[in-house]
């Protein structure tokens, strides 16, 4: 009886690992793969289950933003051999050491979004360009989903965006812009 329990346990563990491996590369929105939104260590450990830590407003808002921008948006790129691993959800080391204790990244509703130039390099003006597109072309639906952004004058190469449920922010006329050098009150 003892060996039977061990066998079941080992089989369950193997089945869980196989499920994680089978689902590698799975998109969780129209445009985004789970690995673009979470750290490598968290994905390796939890597989698709790590998606439960992401806010639904973030997932919906990212697809709307991607449609508006009309070109790929980049968050984490570790799965392609890049160095960005903590631009989305910040869970586990080394990401929990990045940012404020109660950062929106750690709560699953913020991302740092980047663009690439035609030659495949990250655009050093990504933050400014995305913010300009949002300011001039965003629909009310997207404006209601964006809670606030970090001032792109301070973060020119990316745009920090915090998303929310539509019912949290019923007005669409403004998006709060905050200064990362001033504490949030």
N, C-alpha and C positions, 0 to 999 in steps of 0.2 A: 504494500500500500504506500509506503514511504517513497519508493522509487517511482511509482505512478504519479504522485504529486510533483516530484522533481521534473519528470518528463513533461507533464502538462505545463508547468511553469516555464521550462526552457522553450517549449513549442510556442507558448503565448508570446514570449519575448521575441523569438525568431519571427513569428507572424507580424508582430508590431513593427519590427525593423524592416521586414519586407514591404509592408504597407507604406512606410515612410519612403523607402527607396522607389517604389512604384509611382509615388506621387511627386517625385522631384520634377520641378519645372512647371507645376500646375499653376495656372493663372487663377487668381481669386477675384479679379475684376476683369472687365473687358480688355484693359490695357496692361495690367500689372500682375507680375508673378510674385508670389508670397516672398521669395528670396530678396526681392528688391526693397521690401519694407521692413525686414527683420535682420538682426545680426546673425552671422554664420553659426556661432556657437548655439544660439537659441534654436535655429532651424535644425542643426545637426542633432540636437538633443530631443526636440519635441516634434519635428516634422510639421505637418500641416496644423497640428493642434495649436501652434503658436499664433495662428490667425485669430484665435479667440481673444487675444489680448489687444487686437486692433479695433478701434472705434468704427462702427458702421458709417458714421458721418464722414470719416476720413476716406473710407473706401469709395463711397458714392461721390464725394467731392473731387477726389483725384481723377476719376474718369471724366467728370464734367470739365475739369480744368484741362485735361489732356485734349479733349475735343476742341475746346476754345483755343488753345495754343496751336494746335494743328501739327505738332511734331512731337517726337518722343520726349518724355520727361525722365530724368534720372534721379534716383534717390540713393540706394546702395548699389554697388557694382562688384562686390566681392565674388559673386558667382561667375564673373567674366574675367577674374584675375585682377580686378581693380582694388583700390585701397579704401573705398568708402564702405563702412560696415555699421556705422552708428547714426546714419542720417534719417532713419525712420524710428521704429520702436527701439527704445533703449532699455534692454532687459539683459541681465547677466554681465559678467566682465567681458571686455573692458568698458562697455557702454554705460553701466550704472555710474561710473566715475566721471562721465561727461555731463555737463550741464547742472542745472539746479536740482535740488532734492526732489521737488514736486513738479518737475518739468512736464510739459504737455507731451514730450516724446516718451517719457517713462509711463505716462498714463494712456498712451496709444492713440492720441488724436493730433499729433504734429509730425510733419516731415520737413526736411530741407531739400528743396527741389532745384535741380540744375538742368541746363541745356548743353548741347554739344554744338560745336562749329561744324561746317561742312567737312573739314579735314579730320573729324573724330575726336578733337580735344575738347575739354570742358571750357565753356565760354566764360571768360572772367567777368562778364557783365550779365550773367544769367539772372541774378536776382532783380536787377533793374529792368531787364527786358520782360520778364514774367509779370512783374508788378505793373508795368506800363500796359500790358495786354489786359490784365484784370481791371485796371482802372478805366480803360477806354471801351472794352468790349464785353465785360462780364454780364451775364444774364442775372436777373433778380434771384433765380434759383441758386446760382453759384454764390452770389453775394450773401445770401442767407445762410449758406453753409460755411463760409469763412468767418471764423470768430475774430481772428486777428493775425497780423503778419509782423515780422521783425522788420524794422526800417531798413530797406535795401541799400541805403547810403552807407550803412555799417557792415552789411553782409552782401556786397556787390556780386560775388560769384555764386551765390545761392539765395533762394527765398525761403525763409522759415514761414510755414503756413500752419495755422491751427484750425482744424475743422470742428464742426459741432452738428448736432441734430438741427433740423430746420426749425422745430418748435422752440428751441432754446433762444434763437435770435429771430424774432418775427419781423424785424425791420430789415430792409435791404439797402438802405441809403448810405450806410457807412461801414467801413471795415477799420477796426482799430489798428493803428500802426504804433508799435512800441519800440523804445530805445533799449537795446540789450545792455547798455552800460548803466541804465538806471534801474534800481530794484523795482520789481512788480509789487504794487501795493493793493 
